[in-house]
Amino acid sequence: MYLFIYCLGEEELSLFTENVLFPRCRSTYPPWLTIPTFIPTGSDLQVCLSKNLTCCTKKMEERYQVAARRDIQNLLQTTSSSLKFLISRNVAAFQETVESLVHQAENHTHAVLLHTYRDLAGPAAAPLGEFFTDVGLFVLGSELSLEEASQRFFDALFPLVYERLVEPDLSRMSLSYSECVRASCRDLGPYGGAPGRLAALISRASMPGRVFLQALHLGVEVINTTDHIQLSRECRRGLLRMSYCPHCQGLTTSKPCMGYCLNVVRGCLASLAEVDAHWREFVRSLETLSTRMHGAQDLEQVLLEVHGLVRDAVAHAQRNTPRLSAQVRRVCGDPVRQQPEQVSSGQHGSVGRDSIPLKGAVRNADDTLSNRRKEFLSSLRLHRAFYGGLADQLCVSDLAPGDGTACWNGAGVASYTLRVVGNGIKAQAENPEVKVKEADPVISQVIDKLKHINQLLQGKSIPKLGTLDQIETGSGDGYSGDCDDEDGCWGSGNGAAERRRIETMYMEA
C-alpha cells in the first residue's frame, strides 16, 4: 500500500489521505485523545518511529506513554490483589481472635475470683479489666510495659485483699488509708514474685504472635510498595513501544509477541524479581515460627491459665496475713475506717468452692489462633513464588496473545527472533529491549526489611525493648523455675536473668 502511495501525485495523494488513510487512523484513536485534522508526518516522534506514514502526533505519543505506565501499574495491582487481600483479611482475623481470647481470659479469671473469693471479685473487676486491656494491646503490638501493667493490677488489688482477707474484721477503710495501702504494695511484696512472673509468662507467649503480626503488616507493605514501583525512562519507552506504537500504524488489535513481551516486562520488573528469594524465605519463616507456637509460647494456653496465677498470688498474701498486717500498720498506721456499715459475716473471707458452680472457659475448637494460622499459611504457600513469576504471569495472562496468533515484535507484525533474557537484575545485561542500570533503591529497602523480619521469624535476632520491631519481653522482677508457692518459690527473681531465660527458650524452641 505504501509503495502505491509514494507513486501518487500530490493531488491524488491528498485525495487518498483524506478518503482512505485518514479514516483508518481515525479508527485507532481512543476517546481520550484529540483527533488531529491532518495525517501526521511522524518526524517529531521519540519512540513510535516508522518508515511509513503514522497516525500519531508527538502529543498523542506522550499520552500513550502515560497510558502504558498506567496500564502496567493497574495490572500489577490487579495481579497482587488476591495476595494482598489474603494477608490483610488474616491480619484482621488474628486481631479479632486475640481480642476475643483476651476477653475470654478476663471473664474466666473473674469467674475464678468469684468462685474462690466472692467478696473480692466485684471490686476487683475494674483493675482486672484494665490489666487485660493492656494485655490485648501488648499482644497486638503496643509498646507499653507489660511488667508495669501487671504491677499496677496487683497494686490496685492489694487494698481489697488487705481489707477483705488480711484484716477481714475491719470495716471499710477510708479512701486515704486505702491509697496508702495501695502505694505500699511494691515495697511490701505481698504476692511474692507473682507480678513479675505473670508479665514474663505473657510476654514470652506473646512474642511469637507479635512477630507474626508484624510480619503480616510488612507483607502488606511489600505488596503496596511493589504495586507502585517507579518505572525507569527505558522501561516507560519500552512499554509504549510494546503496547501503543502499533496503534500509530493502525494495528489496534495486534498484541506483542510472547518473547518480546517477556523481555520488556522482565526488564521493567527486574528489581521485583530480586524480591523473590526473600519472599520465599518469608513464607517459609512464617511456617517455621507457627510450628514453634506451643507450650510456653502458646498464647491461648497461657492466657487461659492466668486465673490460676492470680488466684495463687492472692492465696499467698492471705497466708502471710500476720506479716502483712504488721507491715501495713507500720507504714500507714492504724486503719482509718469509713462510717461503720452493717455487713454480714458472709461478705468477708473465702467462699467454699462448692457454693458456686464454676464453668470453664469455652472455646470454639475451630476458631483458634492455631487453626487460623494453619489455614492462612496453607493459602499463603500458593503465593510463595509470586515475585519470581510476576513478569511471566503478566505476559501470559494479559499482555501477549496465545500461540499461533500474529503478533507485534516492536517494528511490525512478524515473529520475534531476538534472545529472551531471564528474570532479575543480572539477566538484563543482555536485554535487547530495556536497559537496566541498577536496582530500584526503594525495592532494595523493602528487601532489607524482609531480611530483618526473616531473622526475627527464625529466632536469629531477639528483639529488645522499644519499637514494634523490637518486641518487649518484660523487665523487672521475674520468676524462675517450675515450682509453686508451697515450695517456697515465690520470692523475687532477677529481671535481666528472666529475660535471658525467655530469649534462650525462644531461640531453642
Beta strands, then each sheet from edge to edge (+ up, - down):
strand 1: 255-256
strand 2: 407-408
sheet 1: 1+ 2+
end
